[in-house]
């Protein structure tokens, strides 16, 4: 069967898929099996949750290899799978820039802050930021920024979940998709409340293995249909789309001067954002030693790098075999490209498997986000601010679980408003907020002796406020066809991503806030420098 025949039959089948989506009962049976298996894993893991360290950091019992898989599982979100494949299928070269940006972002996070943070901290990012600064105000600010980043990131996962399950069940109505988002949010709350970090980590390990295996099989399959010739695949994508610009830069970000500036802003957000993501950085606290942390980094780099190469094949494969029109008309729109491609390759069976893997991806990431948010509030605010470090560990864990319910509820409400948005784009917004609110303070805390508490507060509150304000008054919220709020226009900031303004502003605020004023403890500064760079003294602080 040549590629032209495949395209013709695929386009016809894709039109059917947008209506019936294969065989819904087969899709949902396989999908339900994945949910059941992961729930069993979570229940088994929950039996060993006895202390706060068990709930927040999995008892630090995971090896470097296991943690490397879990890191990959945490980082490769719905944006990486559903959003990027859809972006490449519709905008070609410009869509692949998301893959490049997220991969480079991961390398920046690893090389710049991962090991120093792990050596200095205990459970949360605020442990590091408040190490040599005034505890109370810095912990409050770090907790607020962590919750804000978490909520933005959860928007993308909830939108992806709604699109995915809607496609599986053939639900195109907004009410039906809204009910699905509510159901996914409730399931996420149950996972985290029961399993804690141990359950979440095992779900992430399983999800990483399944996701990488699934995308590898689909990529080899697509290449086989094209004679293992990437040029043939790209040619088929051009033929189906009818637009040769799909292989050239500028299809999305070159149409105007504003769009070019928006791309620079997007690139800044993606490259610097991962180093400020609390749920990714928290993964380094689940290993017992710095040596295992470095081992987990190697595994994560290999797995994540391979995955983003596969997205290139999957994206152009979807462009060639499904087509932009079929993708955009499917329930879930652009986020449906990967499941529709699976349907073209292997029918309802493969689609059910890939959709199950994608849903496991979403569950693993939202669980990681929820556990991070709950740990931040319970450990930073309740234990260290309200109780001044003298709380009952069991009560602290109960507070953390209550926080999960609140975060889950807010995520559901946000997900309802984010329906139809490309999840890769939504994650880029979370990266911008993380890079603005967290990264400057992390970098200054680790590498600048003159950094002061006032600088940390100016940087975190200022970066968070500027980034969120610009998003609220950007085309993301109003004034465009794809805006979250339809029929109104209160946008005065022209860019869809605020990174080009908010990230430099946050660094500048941190610098200006640290000029003059009261000096911080020089002994604490020296201790933090030694601990962050060498790990000496870190193990005892982490365990106790």
C-alpha positions as CSV (number, residue, x, y, z in Angstrom):
1,X,0.0,0.0,0.0
2,X,1.6,3.3,-1.1
3,X,1.4,6.5,0.9
4,X,-1.2,8.1,-1.5
5,X,-3.6,5.2,-0.8
6,X,-3.0,5.5,2.9
7,X,-3.7,9.2,2.8
8,X,-6.9,8.8,0.9
9,X,-8.3,6.0,3.2
10,X,-7.0,7.8,6.3
11,X,-8.8,11.1,5.3
12,X,-12.0,9.2,4.7
13,X,-11.6,7.3,8.0
14,X,-10.7,10.5,9.8
15,X,-14.0,12.1,8.7
16,X,-15.8,9.1,10.3
17,X,-13.6,9.3,13.3
18,X,-14.7,12.8,14.1
19,X,-18.2,11.4,14.3
20,X,-17.9,8.0,15.8
21,X,-14.3,8.0,17.0
22,X,-13.8,4.3,16.2
23,X,-15.7,2.1,18.6
24,X,-16.4,4.0,21.8
25,X,-16.9,0.9,24.0
26,X,-13.6,-0.5,23.0
27,X,-11.9,2.9,23.6
28,X,-13.4,3.2,27.0
29,X,-12.8,-0.4,28.0
30,X,-9.1,-0.1,27.4
31,X,-9.1,3.4,28.9
32,X,-10.9,2.1,32.0
33,X,-8.3,-0.7,32.3
34,X,-5.5,1.9,32.6
35,X,-7.3,3.8,35.2
36,X,-8.0,0.6,37.2
37,X,-4.4,-0.5,37.1
38,X,-3.0,2.8,38.2
39,X,-5.6,3.0,41.0
40,X,-4.4,-0.4,42.3
41,X,-0.8,0.8,42.3
42,X,-1.8,3.9,44.2
43,X,-3.7,1.9,46.8
44,X,-0.8,-0.5,47.4
45,X,1.7,2.4,47.7
46,X,-0.6,4.2,50.2
47,X,-0.1,1.4,52.8
48,X,3.5,2.7,53.4
49,X,2.5,6.4,53.9
50,X,3.2,6.8,57.6
51,X,5.2,10.1,57.9
52,X,5.3,13.5,56.3
53,X,8.5,12.4,54.4
54,X,6.5,9.4,53.1
55,X,3.7,11.6,51.8
56,X,5.8,14.5,50.4
57,X,8.9,12.7,49.2
58,X,8.0,9.0,49.0
59,X,10.2,8.2,52.0
60,X,13.2,9.0,49.8
61,X,13.2,5.4,48.8
62,X,13.5,5.6,45.0
63,X,16.6,4.8,43.1
64,X,18.1,7.1,40.5
65,X,16.7,5.0,37.6
66,X,13.2,5.0,39.1
67,X,13.4,8.7,39.8
68,X,14.7,9.4,36.3
69,X,11.6,7.6,34.9
70,X,9.4,9.5,37.3
71,X,11.0,12.8,36.3
72,X,10.3,12.0,32.7
73,X,6.8,11.1,33.6
74,X,6.3,14.3,35.5
75,X,7.8,16.5,32.8
76,X,6.2,14.9,29.7
77,X,2.7,16.3,30.3
78,X,-0.4,16.4,28.1
79,X,1.2,19.5,26.5
80,X,4.2,17.4,25.4
81,X,2.1,14.6,23.9
82,X,-1.3,16.0,22.9
83,X,-0.5,19.7,22.4
84,X,2.8,19.5,20.6
85,X,1.7,16.8,18.2
86,X,-1.4,18.9,17.3
87,X,0.7,22.1,17.0
88,X,3.1,20.4,14.6
89,X,0.3,18.9,12.6
90,X,-1.3,22.3,12.1
91,X,1.7,24.7,12.0
92,X,4.6,22.4,11.1
93,X,8.0,23.9,11.8
94,X,6.6,26.5,14.2
95,X,4.8,23.8,16.2
96,X,8.1,21.8,16.5
97,X,9.6,24.9,18.2
98,X,7.6,23.8,21.3
99,X,9.5,20.5,21.4
100,X,12.8,22.3,21.1
101,X,11.8,24.9,23.7
102,X,10.7,22.3,26.3
103,X,13.8,20.1,25.8
104,X,16.2,23.1,26.1
105,X,14.2,24.2,29.2
106,X,14.8,20.9,30.8
107,X,18.6,21.1,30.2
108,X,18.6,24.6,31.7
109,X,16.8,23.4,34.8
110,X,19.2,20.5,35.3
111,X,22.4,22.3,34.7
112,X,21.5,25.5,36.6
113,X,19.5,24.6,39.7
114,X,18.5,20.9,40.1
115,X,21.4,19.6,42.2
116,X,22.0,22.8,44.3
117,X,18.3,22.8,45.1
118,X,18.3,19.2,46.1
119,X,21.3,19.6,48.3
120,X,19.8,22.6,50.1
121,X,16.1,21.7,50.4
122,X,14.0,19.3,52.3
123,X,10.5,19.0,50.8
124,X,9.7,22.2,48.9
125,X,11.2,25.1,46.9
126,X,10.5,27.4,49.8
127,X,13.0,25.4,52.0
128,X,15.7,26.7,49.6
129,X,14.5,30.2,49.1
130,X,14.1,30.8,52.9
131,X,17.4,29.0,53.9
132,X,19.4,32.2,54.3
133,X,16.6,34.8,54.3
134,X,13.8,35.6,56.7
135,X,11.7,32.5,57.0
136,X,8.2,33.8,57.4
137,X,7.7,36.3,54.6
138,X,9.8,34.3,52.1
139,X,7.9,31.1,52.8
140,X,4.5,32.9,52.4
141,X,5.6,34.4,49.1
142,X,7.1,31.1,47.8
143,X,3.8,29.3,48.7
144,X,1.7,31.8,46.8
145,X,3.9,31.6,43.7
146,X,3.9,27.8,43.9
147,X,0.1,27.7,44.1
148,X,-0.2,30.2,41.2
149,X,2.2,28.2,38.9
150,X,0.4,24.9,39.9
151,X,-3.0,26.3,39.0
152,X,-1.8,27.6,35.6
153,X,-0.2,24.2,34.8
154,X,-3.3,22.4,35.9
155,X,-5.4,24.4,33.4
156,X,-3.5,22.7,30.6
157,X,-3.9,19.2,32.0
158,X,-7.6,19.6,32.7
159,X,-8.2,21.0,29.2
160,X,-6.3,18.0,27.7
161,X,-8.2,15.5,29.7
162,X,-11.5,17.0,28.6
163,X,-10.5,16.9,24.9
164,X,-9.2,13.3,25.2
165,X,-12.1,11.7,26.9
166,X,-14.6,13.7,24.7
167,X,-12.9,12.2,21.7
168,X,-13.0,8.7,23.1
169,X,-16.7,8.9,23.9
170,X,-17.6,10.9,20.8
171,X,-18.9,13.8,23.0
172,X,-18.8,17.2,21.2
173,X,-21.2,19.2,23.4
174,X,-19.7,21.7,25.8
175,X,-21.8,20.4,28.6
176,X,-20.5,16.8,28.1
177,X,-16.9,18.0,28.0
178,X,-17.5,20.1,31.1
179,X,-18.8,17.0,33.0
180,X,-15.7,15.1,31.9
181,X,-13.4,17.7,33.3
182,X,-15.2,17.6,36.6
183,X,-14.9,13.8,36.7
184,X,-11.1,14.0,35.9
185,X,-10.6,16.5,38.6
186,X,-12.4,14.4,41.2
187,X,-10.3,11.3,40.1
188,X,-7.1,13.3,40.5
189,X,-8.1,14.4,44.1
190,X,-8.7,10.7,45.0
191,X,-5.3,9.6,43.6
192,X,-3.3,12.2,45.5
193,X,-5.2,12.0,48.8
194,X,-4.7,8.2,48.9
195,X,-1.3,7.6,47.4
196,X,0.8,10.7,48.3
197,X,4.2,11.0,46.6
198,X,4.8,7.2,46.6
199,X,1.6,6.5,44.7
200,X,2.2,9.5,42.4
201,X,5.8,8.4,41.6
202,X,4.7,4.9,40.7
203,X,2.0,6.2,38.4
204,X,4.6,8.5,36.8
205,X,7.0,5.6,36.3
206,X,4.3,3.4,34.7
207,X,3.1,6.3,32.6
208,X,6.6,7.2,31.4
209,X,7.3,3.6,30.3
210,X,3.9,3.3,28.5
211,X,4.2,6.7,26.9
212,X,7.7,6.2,25.5
213,X,6.8,2.7,24.3
214,X,3.6,4.0,22.7
215,X,5.2,6.9,20.8
216,X,8.1,4.8,19.7
217,X,5.7,2.2,18.2
218,X,3.7,4.8,16.5
219,X,6.8,6.6,15.2
220,X,8.3,3.4,13.7
221,X,4.9,2.5,12.2
222,X,4.6,5.9,10.5
223,X,8.2,5.7,9.2
224,X,7.6,2.2,7.9
225,X,4.6,3.4,5.9
226,X,6.9,6.0,4.4
227,X,9.7,3.6,3.5
228,X,11.7,4.8,6.6
229,X,12.3,8.0,4.7
230,X,11.6,11.2,6.6
231,X,11.6,13.3,3.4
232,X,8.7,11.1,2.0
233,X,6.8,11.8,5.3
234,X,7.3,15.5,5.0
235,X,6.3,15.5,1.4
236,X,3.1,13.6,2.3
237,X,2.4,16.2,5.0
238,X,2.7,19.0,2.5
239,X,0.5,17.2,0.0
240,X,-2.3,16.6,2.5
241,X,-2.1,20.2,3.9
242,X,-1.7,21.8,0.5
243,X,0.6,24.3,2.0
244,X,4.4,24.0,1.5
245,X,4.9,26.6,4.3
246,X,4.3,23.8,6.8
247,X,8.0,23.0,6.5
248,X,9.2,26.6,6.8
249,X,9.5,28.9,9.7
250,X,6.9,31.6,10.1
251,X,3.6,29.9,9.4
252,X,2.3,31.0,12.9
253,X,5.0,33.3,14.3
254,X,6.0,35.1,11.1
255,X,2.8,36.6,9.9
256,X,3.3,40.0,11.7
257,X,5.9,41.9,13.7
258,X,3.8,41.2,16.8
259,X,3.8,37.5,16.2
260,X,7.6,37.5,15.8
261,X,7.9,39.3,19.2
262,X,5.4,36.8,20.6
263,X,7.7,34.0,19.6
264,X,10.7,35.6,21.3
265,X,8.5,35.9,24.4
266,X,7.4,32.3,24.1
267,X,10.9,31.1,23.7
268,X,12.1,33.0,26.8
269,X,9.2,31.5,28.9
270,X,9.9,27.9,27.7
271,X,13.7,28.0,28.1
272,X,13.7,29.6,31.6
273,X,10.3,28.3,32.9
274,X,11.2,24.7,33.8
275,X,13.9,25.8,36.2
276,X,11.1,27.5,38.2
277,X,8.5,24.7,38.1
278,X,8.0,23.5,41.7
279,X,6.5,20.1,40.8
280,X,9.6,19.2,38.7
281,X,12.1,20.5,41.2
282,X,10.4,18.6,44.0
283,X,11.2,15.3,42.3
284,X,14.8,15.6,43.3
285,X,13.9,15.2,46.9
286,X,12.6,11.7,46.5
287,X,16.1,10.1,46.1
288,X,18.3,9.3,49.2
289,X,21.6,10.8,48.0
290,X,23.0,13.4,45.6
291,X,24.7,10.6,43.6
292,X,21.2,9.0,42.9
293,X,19.9,12.5,42.0
294,X,22.7,12.8,39.3
295,X,21.9,9.3,38.1
296,X,18.2,10.2,37.8
297,X,19.2,13.3,35.7
298,X,21.0,11.2,33.2
299,X,18.0,8.9,32.7
300,X,15.7,11.8,32.4
301,X,17.8,13.6,29.8
302,X,17.9,10.4,27.6
303,X,14.2,9.6,27.9
304,X,13.0,13.2,27.4
305,X,15.3,13.8,24.5
306,X,14.1,10.7,22.7
307,X,10.5,11.6,23.3
308,X,10.8,15.1,21.8
309,X,12.4,13.6,18.6
310,X,9.4,11.3,18.3
311,X,7.0,14.2,18.4
312,X,8.4,15.5,15.1
313,X,7.4,12.2,13.4
314,X,4.1,12.0,15.1
315,X,3.2,15.6,14.3
316,X,4.0,15.4,10.6
317,X,2.5,11.9,10.6
318,X,-0.8,13.4,11.8
319,X,-0.5,16.2,9.2
320,X,-0.1,13.6,6.5
321,X,-2.5,10.9,7.5
322,X,-5.3,12.8,9.4
323,X,-5.1,16.3,8.0
324,X,-5.7,19.7,9.6
325,X,-9.4,19.8,8.8
326,X,-10.2,16.5,10.5
327,X,-8.2,17.4,13.5
328,X,-9.8,20.8,14.0
329,X,-13.3,19.4,13.6
330,X,-12.8,16.6,16.1
331,X,-14.0,16.8,19.8
332,X,-11.0,18.5,21.5
333,X,-9.8,20.1,18.3
334,X,-6.0,20.5,18.0
335,X,-5.4,18.3,21.1
336,X,-7.0,15.3,19.3
337,X,-4.2,14.9,16.7
338,X,-2.3,12.1,18.5
339,X,-5.4,9.9,19.3
340,X,-6.7,10.4,15.8
341,X,-3.4,9.4,14.3
342,X,-3.4,6.3,16.5
343,X,-6.9,5.5,15.1
344,X,-5.6,5.8,11.5
345,X,-2.7,3.5,12.3
346,X,-4.4,0.7,14.3
347,X,-8.1,1.4,14.6
348,X,-10.0,1.5,17.9
349,X,-7.6,-0.8,19.7
350,X,-4.5,1.3,19.2
351,X,-6.5,4.5,19.8
352,X,-7.8,3.1,23.1
353,X,-4.3,2.2,24.2
354,X,-2.8,5.5,23.2
355,X,-5.7,7.4,24.8
356,X,-5.2,5.4,27.9
357,X,-1.5,6.3,28.0
358,X,-2.3,9.9,27.4
359,X,-4.8,9.9,30.2
360,X,-2.3,8.2,32.5
361,X,0.0,11.1,31.4
362,X,-2.5,13.6,32.5
363,X,-3.2,11.8,35.8
364,X,0.5,11.5,36.7
365,X,1.2,15.2,36.0
366,X,-1.9,16.5,37.8
367,X,-1.1,14.2,40.8
368,X,2.5,15.6,40.9
369,X,1.1,19.2,40.7
370,X,-1.4,18.6,43.4
371,X,1.1,16.9,45.8
372,X,3.5,19.9,45.2
373,X,0.8,22.4,46.0
374,X,-0.4,20.6,49.1
375,X,3.1,20.2,50.4
376,X,3.8,23.8,49.9
377,X,0.8,25.0,51.9
378,X,1.0,22.4,54.6
379,X,4.8,22.4,55.1
380,X,5.5,26.1,54.4
381,X,2.5,27.9,55.7
382,X,0.9,25.6,58.3
383,X,4.1,24.0,59.8
384,X,6.7,26.7,59.4
385,X,4.6,29.9,59.6
386,X,1.6,29.1,61.7
387,X,3.1,26.5,63.9
388,X,6.7,27.9,63.7
389,X,8.1,24.5,62.9
390,X,6.5,22.6,65.7
391,X,3.5,20.9,64.1
392,X,2.2,17.4,64.5
393,X,3.3,15.4,61.3
394,X,0.0,13.6,61.2
395,X,-2.0,16.9,61.3
396,X,0.4,18.4,58.7
397,X,-0.5,15.5,56.4
398,X,-4.2,16.0,57.0
399,X,-3.8,19.7,56.1
400,X,-2.0,18.7,52.9
401,X,-4.8,16.4,51.9
402,X,-7.4,19.2,52.6
403,X,-5.3,21.5,50.3
404,X,-5.5,18.9,47.5
405,X,-9.3,19.2,47.6
406,X,-9.1,23.0,47.3
407,X,-6.5,22.9,44.5
408,X,-8.5,20.2,42.7
409,X,-11.7,22.3,42.9
410,X,-10.0,25.4,41.5
411,X,-8.4,23.3,38.7
412,X,-11.8,22.0,37.7
413,X,-13.2,25.6,37.5
414,X,-10.1,26.7,35.5
415,X,-10.3,23.7,33.2
416,X,-13.9,24.6,32.3
417,X,-12.8,28.0,31.1
418,X,-9.8,26.6,29.2
419,X,-11.7,24.2,27.0
420,X,-10.6,24.3,23.3
421,X,-7.2,25.9,24.0
422,X,-4.0,24.1,22.8
423,X,-2.5,22.5,26.0
424,X,1.0,23.2,24.8
425,X,0.2,26.9,24.7
426,X,-1.4,26.8,28.1
427,X,1.7,25.1,29.6
428,X,3.8,27.9,28.0
429,X,1.8,30.4,30.1
430,X,2.6,28.3,33.2
431,X,6.3,28.4,32.3
432,X,6.1,32.2,31.9
433,X,4.6,32.6,35.4
434,X,7.2,30.1,36.9
435,X,10.1,31.9,35.2
436,X,8.9,35.3,36.4
437,X,7.8,34.4,40.0
438,X,10.4,31.7,41.0
439,X,13.5,31.6,38.8
440,X,15.1,35.0,39.7
441,X,14.8,34.3,43.4
442,X,16.2,30.7,43.0
443,X,19.2,32.0,41.0
444,X,19.9,34.9,43.3
445,X,19.6,32.7,46.4
446,X,22.0,30.1,45.1
447,X,24.6,32.3,43.4
448,X,24.5,35.9,44.8
449,X,25.7,36.6,48.3
450,X,24.3,40.1,48.3
451,X,20.7,38.9,47.8
452,X,18.3,40.0,50.6
453,X,14.8,39.2,51.8
454,X,13.4,42.4,50.4
455,X,14.8,41.5,46.9
456,X,13.2,38.0,47.2
457,X,9.8,39.5,48.0
458,X,10.0,42.1,45.3
459,X,11.1,39.5,42.8
460,X,8.4,36.9,43.6
461,X,5.4,39.2,44.2
462,X,6.5,41.5,41.3
463,X,7.2,38.7,38.8
464,X,4.0,36.9,39.7
465,X,1.8,40.0,39.6
466,X,3.3,41.3,36.3
467,X,3.0,37.9,34.5
468,X,-0.5,37.2,35.6
469,X,-1.7,40.8,34.9
470,X,-0.3,40.7,31.4
471,X,-2.0,37.4,30.7
472,X,-5.3,38.7,32.0
473,X,-5.1,41.7,29.6
474,X,-3.8,39.7,26.6
475,X,-5.5,38.0,23.7
476,X,-5.4,34.8,25.7
477,X,-8.3,36.1,27.8
478,X,-10.3,38.3,25.4
479,X,-10.4,40.0,22.0
480,X,-9.5,37.0,19.8
481,X,-11.4,34.1,18.3
482,X,-9.4,31.7,20.5
483,X,-9.7,33.7,23.7
484,X,-11.1,32.0,26.9
485,X,-13.8,34.7,27.3
486,X,-15.8,35.1,24.1
487,X,-17.5,38.2,22.9
488,X,-15.6,40.8,24.9
489,X,-12.3,42.7,24.4
490,X,-10.4,44.2,27.2
491,X,-6.9,43.2,25.9
492,X,-4.3,46.0,25.8
493,X,-1.2,43.8,26.0
494,X,-0.7,42.5,22.4
495,X,1.4,39.4,23.1
496,X,0.0,36.0,24.0
497,X,2.9,35.2,26.3
498,X,4.2,37.8,28.9
499,X,7.7,36.3,29.3
500,X,9.6,39.0,27.4
501,X,8.4,41.6,29.8
502,X,7.8,39.8,33.1
503,X,11.0,37.7,33.3
504,X,13.5,40.6,33.0
505,X,11.3,42.7,35.2
506,X,11.4,40.1,38.0
507,X,15.2,39.8,37.8
508,X,15.5,43.6,37.9
509,X,13.1,43.8,40.9
510,X,15.2,41.2,42.8
511,X,18.4,43.2,42.1
512,X,16.9,46.6,43.1
513,X,15.2,45.2,46.2
514,X,18.6,43.8,47.4
515,X,20.4,47.2,47.2
516,X,20.8,48.8,50.7
517,X,18.9,47.7,53.7
518,X,19.7,45.2,56.5
519,X,22.4,42.6,55.8
520,X,21.5,39.0,55.9
521,X,23.3,36.3,58.0
522,X,26.8,35.8,56.5
523,X,27.1,32.4,58.3
524,X,23.9,31.2,56.6
525,X,25.1,32.4,53.3
526,X,28.3,30.5,53.6
527,X,26.6,27.4,54.8
528,X,24.1,27.5,51.9
529,X,27.0,27.9,49.4
530,X,28.9,24.9,50.7
531,X,25.8,22.7,51.0
532,X,24.4,23.6,47.5
533,X,27.7,23.0,45.7
534,X,29.0,20.0,47.6
535,X,26.1,18.4,49.3
536,X,28.0,18.4,52.7
537,X,25.4,18.5,55.5
538,X,22.5,18.1,53.2
539,X,21.7,14.5,54.0
540,X,21.2,15.0,57.7
541,X,19.0,18.1,57.1
542,X,16.9,16.2,54.6
543,X,16.3,13.2,56.8
544,X,15.5,15.0,60.0
